[in-house]
Amino acid sequence: MRRLTEKTIVNRTALRHDLALTRERGFAIDDEEHAFGPRCVAGLVFDEVGEPMAAISISGPAARISSERIAHLGAVVRRKADEITAQFGGALPEWRKLK
């Protein structure tokens, strides 16, 4: 795995841990891992059998998306992604229903 910034996850164990946290909270975070400056939170939209089919996200400069705001924005994105899932006749997978 190639390092793009000092925050890029390049260790497989660290990546597995980050993916487990993403699944647990229900949204993903890009904390300047791809480029210095932007932060992003994203949530999955699921199809009728509970498989990911799309994602929605909020991105902005790290100065405006502080660590304190990530949890709030992530919850908003997750909720909106779940609404879109329902509008398209999608189904949340079992692991997401437990949240």
TORMIMI-137121 format. One line per 2 residues: number of its first residue (from 0); their letters; for each residue y, x, z of N, C-alpha, C, O. Coordinates in nm, 4 decimals. Atoms other than C-alpha are relative to their C-alpha. Example, Ala and Ser with C-alpha at 12.3 -4.5 7.8 and 13.67 -1.06 7.14 Angstrom:
BEGIN
0) as) -0.1190 0.0890 0.0000 -0.4500 1.2300 0.7800 0.1200 0.0900 0.0000 0.1181 0.1936 0.0665  -0.1190 -0.0820 -0.0060 -0.1060 1.3670 0.7140 0.1090 -0.0770 0.0730 0.2198 -0.0261 0.0899
This chain:
BEGIN
0) mr) -0.1179 0.0860 0.0000 0.0000 0.0000 0.0000 0.1238 0.0903 0.0000 0.1343 0.1848 0.0782  -0.1187 -0.0827 0.0188 0.3331 0.1416 -0.1066 0.1145 -0.0453 0.0900 0.1443 -0.1644 0.0982
2) rl) -0.1154 0.0298 -0.0859 0.6264 0.1610 0.1361 0.1245 -0.0161 -0.0865 0.1587 0.0728 -0.1644  -0.1240 0.0256 0.0728 0.9425 0.0051 -0.0091 0.1225 0.0172 0.0886 0.2286 0.0576 0.0410
4) te) -0.1057 -0.0225 -0.0991 1.1564 0.0140 0.3087 -0.0687 0.0503 0.1261 -0.1915 0.0561 0.1330  0.0615 -0.0456 -0.1259 1.1057 0.1458 0.6593 -0.0729 -0.1130 0.0728 -0.1498 -0.0868 0.1653
6) kt) 0.0664 0.1145 -0.0624 0.9893 -0.2071 0.7542 -0.1206 -0.0510 -0.0791 -0.1879 -0.1441 -0.0346  0.1150 0.0428 0.0794 0.7255 -0.2426 0.4809 -0.1291 0.0221 0.0780 -0.1497 0.1290 0.1355
8) iv) 0.1309 -0.0129 -0.0642 0.3796 -0.3072 0.6251 -0.0914 0.0753 -0.0958 -0.1183 0.0286 -0.2065  0.0855 -0.0817 0.0860 0.1551 -0.0337 0.4862 -0.1381 0.0241 0.0606 -0.2230 0.0888 -0.0007
10) nr) 0.1265 -0.0173 -0.0702 -0.1311 -0.0438 0.7357 -0.0791 -0.1303 -0.0083 -0.0259 -0.2369 0.0226  0.0811 0.1213 0.0171 -0.4174 -0.2880 0.6692 -0.0169 -0.0772 0.1307 -0.0154 -0.2003 0.1299
12) ta) 0.0143 0.0674 -0.1284 -0.4645 -0.3633 1.0385 0.1292 -0.0747 0.0354 0.1248 -0.1886 0.0818  -0.1290 0.0644 -0.0261 -0.0933 -0.4385 1.0781 0.0199 -0.1203 -0.0923 0.0744 -0.2224 -0.0503
14) lr) -0.0121 0.1116 0.0932 -0.1054 -0.6586 0.7666 -0.0867 -0.1176 0.0447 -0.0417 -0.2321 0.0407  0.0870 0.1078 -0.0503 -0.4017 -0.8574 0.9038 0.0629 -0.0683 0.1213 0.0581 -0.1907 0.1338
16) hd) -0.0670 0.0552 -0.1184 -0.2134 -0.9018 1.2320 0.1181 -0.0880 -0.0425 0.1361 -0.1975 0.0108  -0.1150 0.0775 0.0471 0.0997 -1.0197 1.0470 -0.0465 -0.1297 -0.0664 0.0159 -0.2340 -0.0469
18) la) 0.0532 0.1212 0.0638 -0.1064 -1.2662 0.8400 -0.0507 -0.0998 0.1044 -0.0332 -0.2206 0.0881  0.0456 0.0890 -0.1076 -0.2654 -1.4055 1.1589 0.1195 -0.0666 0.0686 0.1143 -0.1856 0.0994
20) lt) -0.1217 0.0579 -0.0590 0.0822 -1.4551 1.3103 0.0624 -0.1030 -0.0933 0.1105 -0.2070 -0.0483  -0.0539 0.0937 0.0988 0.1977 -1.6233 0.9893 -0.0763 -0.1314 0.0043 -0.0160 -0.2387 0.0052
22) re) 0.0819 0.1213 -0.0053 -0.0912 -1.8679 1.0014 0.0264 -0.0760 0.1306 0.0370 -0.1987 0.1299  -0.0217 0.0624 -0.1308 -0.0327 -1.9347 1.3729 0.1321 -0.0749 0.0066 0.1370 -0.1869 0.0575
24) rg) -0.1315 0.0655 -0.0105 0.3384 -2.0148 1.3392 0.0249 -0.0975 -0.1147 0.1115 -0.1843 -0.1042  -0.0133 0.0944 0.1107 0.3009 -2.1932 1.0034 0.1064 0.0360 -0.1016 0.1378 -0.0455 -0.1884
26) fa) -0.0959 -0.0476 0.0997 0.5587 -1.9921 0.8098 -0.0026 0.1521 -0.0038 -0.0373 0.2185 0.0939  -0.0020 -0.1452 0.0207 0.5959 -1.6420 0.6694 0.1413 0.0532 0.0166 0.2395 -0.0187 -0.0024
28) id) -0.1292 -0.0680 -0.0159 0.8744 -1.3952 0.7373 -0.0023 0.1279 -0.0834 -0.0976 0.2056 -0.0768  -0.0237 -0.1290 0.0646 1.0004 -1.1173 0.5115 0.1219 0.0580 0.0704 0.2352 0.0159 0.0469
30) de) -0.1060 -0.0612 -0.0810 1.2031 -0.9018 0.7485 0.0390 0.1349 -0.0608 0.0093 0.2408 -0.0055  -0.0437 -0.1203 0.0719 1.3518 -0.6533 0.5023 -0.1177 0.0911 -0.0366 -0.1044 0.2135 -0.0362
32) eh) 0.1196 -0.0782 0.0350 1.0010 -0.5433 0.3997 -0.0007 0.0416 -0.1463 -0.0595 0.1437 -0.1818  -0.0013 -0.0306 0.1431 1.0671 -0.5503 0.0248 0.1280 0.0745 -0.0400 0.1252 0.1624 -0.1261
34) af) -0.1287 -0.0634 0.0289 1.4342 -0.4481 0.0184 0.0837 -0.0026 0.1271 0.0680 -0.0916 0.2107  -0.0873 -0.0055 -0.1160 1.6937 -0.3478 0.2757 0.1103 -0.1037 -0.0148 0.1792 -0.1078 -0.1167
36) gp) -0.1090 0.0975 -0.0014 1.9297 -0.6329 0.3641 -0.0431 -0.1443 0.0065 0.0038 -0.2158 0.0951  0.0351 0.1423 -0.0054 1.7640 -0.9681 0.2867 -0.1135 -0.0306 0.0972 -0.2023 0.0513 0.1212
38) rc) 0.1083 0.0561 -0.0813 1.5486 -1.1743 0.5195 -0.0375 -0.1336 -0.0615 0.0442 -0.1995 -0.1257  0.0493 0.1234 0.0600 1.3365 -1.4700 0.4189 -0.1027 -0.0632 0.0925 -0.1800 0.0064 0.1583
40) va) 0.1074 0.0754 -0.0651 1.1265 -1.7419 0.5808 -0.0541 -0.0963 -0.1045 0.0227 -0.1531 -0.1821  0.0621 0.0826 0.1031 0.8781 -1.9400 0.3706 -0.1127 -0.0835 0.0582 -0.1795 -0.0436 0.1535
42) gl) 0.1076 0.0896 -0.0408 0.6382 -2.2299 0.4100 -0.0800 -0.0460 -0.1208 -0.0270 -0.0574 -0.2313  0.0906 0.0398 0.1078 0.3396 -2.3420 0.2035 0.0011 -0.1501 -0.0259 0.0129 -0.2310 0.0661
44) vf) 0.0232 0.1363 0.0450 0.3047 -2.6632 0.0046 -0.1463 -0.0038 -0.0442 -0.1913 0.0831 -0.1189  0.1437 0.0070 0.0256 -0.0598 -2.7758 -0.0186 -0.0337 -0.1107 -0.0997 0.0359 -0.2118 -0.1082
46) de) 0.0473 0.1006 0.0955 -0.2489 -2.9659 -0.2888 -0.0895 -0.1022 0.0704 -0.1008 -0.1020 0.1930  0.0791 0.1102 -0.0556 -0.4806 -3.2652 -0.2414 -0.1242 0.0435 0.0768 -0.1803 -0.0359 0.1523
48) vg) 0.1165 -0.0479 -0.0753 -0.7654 -3.0497 -0.1068 0.0395 0.1033 0.1064 -0.0464 0.1713 0.1625  -0.0469 -0.0888 -0.1053 -0.5487 -2.8466 0.1318 0.0101 0.1459 -0.0396 0.0118 0.2339 0.0465
50) ep) -0.0176 -0.1373 0.0489 -0.5143 -2.5366 -0.0873 0.1474 0.0231 -0.0313 0.2149 -0.0685 -0.0784  -0.1396 -0.0278 0.0331 -0.1759 -2.3654 -0.1265 0.0252 -0.0167 -0.1496 -0.0521 0.0320 -0.2321
52) ma) -0.0343 0.0172 0.1412 -0.0071 -2.4690 -0.4518 0.1420 0.0471 -0.0300 0.1769 0.0700 -0.1458  -0.1388 -0.0436 0.0182 0.3554 -2.3640 -0.3963 0.0539 0.0423 0.1362 -0.0126 0.0272 0.2387
54) ai) -0.0677 -0.0359 -0.1243 0.5969 -2.2335 -0.1371 0.1488 -0.0276 -0.0158 0.2025 -0.0255 -0.1266  -0.1459 0.0107 -0.0018 0.9562 -2.2973 -0.0400 0.0508 0.1030 0.0997 -0.0205 0.1420 0.1922
56) si) -0.0518 -0.1039 -0.0896 1.1819 -2.0471 0.1297 0.1507 -0.0101 0.0159 0.2203 -0.0744 -0.0627  -0.1428 -0.0204 -0.0252 1.5222 -1.9720 0.2737 0.0194 0.1508 0.0078 -0.0505 0.2195 0.0822
58) sg) -0.0289 -0.1437 -0.0005 1.6653 -1.6272 0.2051 0.1482 0.0218 0.0239 0.2314 -0.0630 -0.0085  -0.1395 -0.0349 -0.0204 1.9839 -1.4569 0.3058 0.0114 0.1377 0.0598 -0.0896 0.2004 0.0918
60) pa) -0.0188 -0.1326 -0.0587 2.1341 -1.1392 0.4395 -0.0427 0.0011 0.1471 -0.0239 -0.0965 0.2199  0.0467 -0.0138 -0.1384 1.9878 -1.0130 0.7659 0.1120 -0.0271 0.0996 0.0859 -0.0742 0.2103
62) ar) -0.1132 0.0251 -0.0895 2.3349 -1.0366 0.9182 0.0189 -0.1493 0.0272 0.0725 -0.1866 0.1315  -0.0137 0.1446 -0.0180 2.3238 -1.4163 0.8701 -0.1289 -0.0657 0.0459 -0.1257 -0.1742 0.1039
64) is) 0.1284 0.0520 -0.0472 1.9529 -1.4698 0.9380 -0.0479 0.0952 0.1095 -0.1320 0.1824 0.0876  0.0308 -0.0868 -0.1141 1.9300 -1.3078 1.2776 -0.1405 -0.0272 0.0513 -0.2011 -0.1291 0.0183
66) se) 0.1322 0.0181 -0.0617 1.6072 -1.2630 1.4700 -0.0047 -0.1286 0.0806 -0.1079 -0.1955 0.0853  -0.0065 0.1215 -0.0808 1.7195 -1.5478 1.6944 -0.0103 -0.1265 -0.0864 -0.0599 -0.2287 -0.0390
68) ri) 0.0005 0.1179 0.0883 1.7544 -1.7870 1.3946 -0.1309 -0.0164 -0.0762 -0.1588 -0.1245 -0.1282  0.1221 0.0062 0.0810 1.4215 -1.7044 1.2300 -0.0932 -0.1116 0.0460 -0.1456 -0.1849 -0.0379
70) ah) 0.0914 0.1037 -0.0500 1.2148 -1.9347 1.4545 0.0502 -0.1390 -0.0390 -0.0284 -0.2234 -0.0820  -0.0566 0.1305 0.0369 1.4514 -2.2283 1.3934 -0.0125 -0.0247 -0.1501 -0.0597 -0.1306 -0.1916
72) lg) 0.0065 0.0157 0.1453 1.4742 -2.1725 1.0167 -0.1448 -0.0121 -0.0473 -0.1741 -0.0886 -0.1392  0.1414 0.0094 0.0359 1.0985 -2.1192 0.9957 -0.0560 -0.1382 0.0278 -0.1334 -0.1914 -0.0518
74) av) 0.0461 0.1354 -0.0331 1.0352 -2.4513 1.1692 0.0542 -0.1014 -0.1007 -0.0165 -0.1946 -0.1392  -0.0592 0.0893 0.1002 1.2737 -2.6242 0.9256 -0.0758 0.0124 -0.1318 -0.1110 -0.0889 -0.1922
76) vr) 0.0713 -0.0223 0.1259 1.1011 -2.4683 0.6229 -0.1415 -0.0573 0.0077 -0.1873 -0.1223 -0.0862  0.1367 0.0529 -0.0164 0.7542 -2.5547 0.7577 0.0010 -0.1527 -0.0069 -0.0824 -0.2120 -0.0753
78) rk) -0.0092 0.1461 -0.0007 0.8580 -2.9172 0.8217 0.0286 -0.0538 -0.1407 -0.0331 -0.1513 -0.1838  -0.0331 0.0440 0.1361 1.0124 -2.9520 0.4743 -0.1176 0.0228 -0.0949 -0.1445 -0.0615 -0.1805
80) ad) 0.1183 -0.0259 0.0836 0.7068 -2.7919 0.3093 -0.1071 -0.1053 0.0266 -0.1742 -0.1505 -0.0662  0.0965 0.1058 -0.0333 0.4870 -3.0420 0.4948 0.0416 -0.1339 -0.0605 -0.0435 -0.2106 -0.1054
82) ei) -0.0493 0.1233 0.0616 0.7084 -3.3278 0.3713 -0.0265 0.0005 -0.1507 -0.0688 -0.1008 -0.2064  0.0268 -0.0112 0.1433 0.6793 -3.2041 0.0122 -0.1491 -0.0154 -0.0264 -0.1891 -0.0816 -0.1221
84) ta) 0.1449 0.0154 0.0125 0.3036 -3.1741 0.0579 -0.0372 -0.1478 0.0002 -0.1137 -0.1927 -0.0851  0.0305 0.1435 -0.0103 0.2889 -3.5402 0.1625 0.0524 -0.0761 -0.1217 -0.0167 -0.1637 -0.1737
86) qf) -0.0587 0.0694 0.1155 0.5204 -3.6535 -0.1205 -0.0815 0.0205 -0.1278 -0.0853 -0.0677 -0.2136  0.0816 -0.0288 0.1181 0.2928 -3.4894 -0.3791 -0.1454 -0.0395 0.0179 -0.2292 -0.0081 -0.0667
88) gg) 0.1379 0.0421 -0.0239 -0.0217 -3.6405 -0.2267 -0.0892 0.1115 0.0488 -0.2116 0.1025 0.0397  0.0762 -0.1132 -0.0518 -0.1266 -3.3108 -0.0743 -0.0541 -0.0282 0.1391 -0.0199 -0.1279 0.2027
90) al) 0.0615 0.0132 -0.1322 -0.3263 -3.2628 0.2416 0.0142 0.1321 0.0753 -0.0091 0.2393 0.0195  -0.0051 -0.1207 -0.0816 -0.2690 -3.0189 0.5245 -0.1416 0.0456 0.0303 -0.2270 -0.0372 0.0621
92) pe) 0.1323 -0.0485 -0.0367 -0.5700 -2.7954 0.5824 -0.0220 -0.0158 0.1500 0.0739 -0.0286 0.2261  0.0328 0.0213 -0.1424 -0.7479 -2.8316 0.9164 0.0748 0.0962 0.0920 0.1225 0.0556 0.1980
94) wr) -0.0654 -0.0972 -0.0873 -0.5969 -2.5116 1.0565 0.1490 -0.0308 0.0183 0.2075 0.0082 0.1194  -0.1411 0.0379 -0.0153 -0.2444 -2.6498 0.9940 0.0161 -0.1267 0.0822 0.1204 -0.1462 0.1446
96) kl) -0.0079 0.1239 -0.0782 -0.3197 -2.9861 1.1560 -0.0020 0.0289 0.1487 0.0422 -0.0539 0.2283  0.0098 -0.0357 -0.1408 -0.3815 -2.8069 1.4840 0.1329 0.0447 0.0579 0.1438 0.0636 0.1791
98) k) -0.1315 -0.0486 -0.0458 -0.0168 -2.6966 1.5047 0.0851 -0.1133 0.0511 0.1985 -0.0911 0.0935
